[in-house]
Amino acid sequence: MRTKLFSFLSLFLIVLLFSGCSEYQKLINGDVISDKYKAAEAYYKEGDYRKANRLFEMVIPSYRGKPQAERLIFFFADSYYYTKDYYLAAYQFENFIKSYPKSNRIVEAYFMAAKSYYMKSPIHSLDQKDTHTAVEKLQIFINNYPNSEFTEEANALIIELQTKLEQKDFEISKQYYTIQDYKAAIQALDNFVGEFPGTKFREEALYYKFLASFEIASNSVAGLQEQRLLDLKKLHSTILKYYPETIFSEDLAQKLKRVDKLLATYQTEEEKLTK
């Protein structure tokens, strides 16, 4: 009995699916623009943005210059956004902005255009051209509409994107340490901290600066080593001043013991010379 019921339900769903596809295909192949218009809006409201998008694209040319065009073009852009085609979403929202600058949806269109660029932003390890564009677009939106209902979200998106850019720059700076170019690492990390003083990566940047400085000091010639070791102690103090509970405390403590041990040899030498 259960097997028969399951087979019946499966057959019903298959028939329903093909019936839906058949109806949609009839709309695509049909010539009645008004039917396509109504169906496009229905699909859009139901959240079937891919089907809605195809139909919007087909009917928009017939409605250009008519009152319905403004609504259609906005929904057309929005359907691109929800099908994750963010390049075309941004393009169509910007097209809407140019075509209907006095629309009551103009603020939303500006925000959605900017947000489409945000959605195009890749992971931090890739090229960040789209991220820079997104930050620029979102900032322009905030400047133009500081009190809009979308401003809070726009600010949050900018913070997220800026963090990604900071991470990208930090990883580049850290890479110098990885390849054992310690002088370049120190310079790059100093530049990074100077450019992003409030960055969440500051603690780690200072830690890697300490590591690079430690490698240089440990392998320095006698004439330079003592001062470099003393500078390391100052850097260690700076890290603990700002991050007393740093996650790198154990490694820093171990390396500081090595620093103190090396400095002790210089003090011993000085004591011998004074006798």
N, C-alpha and C positions, 0 to 999 in steps of 0.2 A: 504493500500500500504506500509506504513511504517512498519507495523507488519510483512508483508511478507519479506521485505528487511532485517529487523532485524533477522528473522528466517534463512534467506539464509546466512547472514554473520556469524551467530553463528554456523551453520552447516559447513560452509567453514573452520572456525577456528578449530572446533573439528576434522574435517577430516585432516587438516594440522598438528594439534598436534599429532594425532595418526600416521599419515604418518611419521612424524619426529621420533617419538618413535620407530616405526616399523623399520625404517632405522638404527637407533642406535642399536636396539636389534639385527638386522641382523649382524651388525659389531661385536658386542660382541660375538655372537654365531658362527661367521664365522671363517674360517681358513686362510684367506689371510692376512698375516701380513702387507704387503705393504699398503693395503687398510686401515687397522687400524691406521698405521703410519700417512698417509695423513689426515685421519679424525681427529686424535688426534690433529695434528697441526692446522687444520681448526677450531676445537672447541676452542682450546686455543686462537687463534687470535680473535675469535668472543666473547671471554670472558665467554664461557660456560666451566668453569674450572672443574666442577664436572665430566662432561662427558669426558673431555680431560684427567683428572687424571686417570680415570678407564682404558682408552685405553692406555695411557702411561705405566701404570703398566703392561699391557698385552704384550706390544711389546718390552719393554726394554731388557728382557732376550735374545731375538733374535738378538739384535744389540750390545750386549756387545763385546768389542774388535774392533768394527767397528767405522769409523769416525762419524757416526750419533749418537753414544751413548752419547757423551759429550753434544750435543744439547738436546737430549731427557731427560737426567737425570736432567739438569738444569730446563727445562720446567716442569718436573715432580715435583721437589721441589717447584717451583713457583706456580704450581697449588694447592699444599697443602696449601701454604700461602693464596692464594685467596679464598680457601674454608674454611679458618679460622681453619684449623687443624695445629696449630702452633707447636705442639710437633713434628709431623712428618715432617713439613716443615724444622724445625731446623735440625732434624736428616738427612734429604735428602740433604740439602745444605752442611752440614758438610761432608756427604758422597761424594758429588761432589768435595769439596775442597781436600779431601784425594786422590780422583781418578784422578783429573786433576789440579794439583798444578801450571801448567804453562798455564792454559787456559786464554784467553783474557777476560773472565768473572769472574776471580778469586776474584777480588776486590768486585764486586757486590755480589758474592756468600758469601763472608765473612760478608759483611754488612747485607745481607738478613738473614743469620743465626743468627746474633746478634739481628736484628730487630724482628725476630720470638720469641726470648726470651723476648724481650720488650713487645710484644703483649700478652705473657702469664702472665705478671705481673698483679696481682689482685688488687682490691681496697685496700686502706691503712689499713682498719680494719682487713684484713685477714693476714695469714702467708706470710711473704715477702721473702721467699727463692728464688722464681723465679725472684723477683726484684733484689736481690743481684747478681744473676747469670747474669741477663741482663746487669747490670751496668758493671760487670767484662768483659763480652764479648764485649760490646761496647767500653770500654776503651782500650782493647787489639786491637780492630780494628783501633781506632784512633792512637794508638801508632805505629801500623804497616803501616798505610796509612794516615799520617797527612795531606796530600794535595789532597786527593781524592775528587771526586765530591759528595761523601756521607758524608764527615766529618762534615760539618755544621749541617746536620740533626742529625747525631750521637751525636754531642755535645748537641743539643737541647733535644734529648731523654734522655740523661744522667741527664741533669738538671731536667727534669720532674720526672724521677725515684728517684733522690736524694731528691727532695721535698716530694715525697710520703713516703720515708723512714723517713725523718724528721718529717712528720706529724704523722707517726706511733709512733715514739719515744715520740713525744710531747703528744699525746693522752694517752700513758701509764703513763707519768709523771703526767699529769693532773688528771688521775684517782685516784691518792693518795689523791688529794684534795677532790674529789667527795666522797670518802669513809671516809673522815674526819681524815685521817692520816696525819696531817699537817707537822710534822717534816720530814716524809718520802717524802712528796710533795716538801718541800723546797730543800731537798738534791737531789731529782730526777730532779727538774727544774734547779738547779745549774749545775748539770752534763750535762743536755741537752744543756744549753746555752754555756757551756764550750766546748762541742763536736761540736756544730754547731753554731759558733759565728756569722755567716752571715745569719742565717736562717730567713725566712719570718715570723716564729712563735715566734721570740724573744720578740716582744712587748707583745704578749699574755702570753708568759711564765713568763715575769717579773710581769705582772698583777696578775697572779695566785700565784706567789711567794708572792706578796704583800698581797693577800687575806689570804693565809695560815699563813703568819707572823702576820697579823692583828688578826686572831682568837687566835693564841698562846698568843700574847701580851695582848689582851683583857681579857684573862682568866688566866693570870699569877698571881703568888703571889706577894705581895708588894715588896719584896726584889729583884725581877727580872723584874718587869713590867716596871719601868721607863726607863731602858736602852733599853729594847725591843721596847718601844714606840719611843725612839730617833732613833733607828736603822730603824724603819718604816719610819720616816720622811726623813732619808737619802735615803732610797729606793725609796720613792715617788719622791724626787728630781732627782734621777738617771733616773727614767722613764720619767719625764718631760724634762730632758736634751736631751735625745735621741729621744723622741716622744712628742714634745710640743703640738701637736694636736691629742694626742691619743684618740682613740674611747672610751676609758674607763675613760675619764676625769671626767665625772659627778659622777660616783660611787667612784672614787678615792678621789674626793673633799669632798664628804659626809663622807667618812671614815676618812679622815684627820681631819675633824672637831671633830670627836669622839676622835681621837688621841690627838689633842690639848686640848680638854676638860679634858681628863684623866691626861695629863701632868700638866695642870693648878692646879690640886689638889695637886700634889707633890710640886709645887712651893709654894703653900699656906702653906703646912706643913713646908717647909723649912723656910719660913718667920716667922712662929710662933716660930720655934725653935731658931731663931736668936734674937728674942725679949727678 
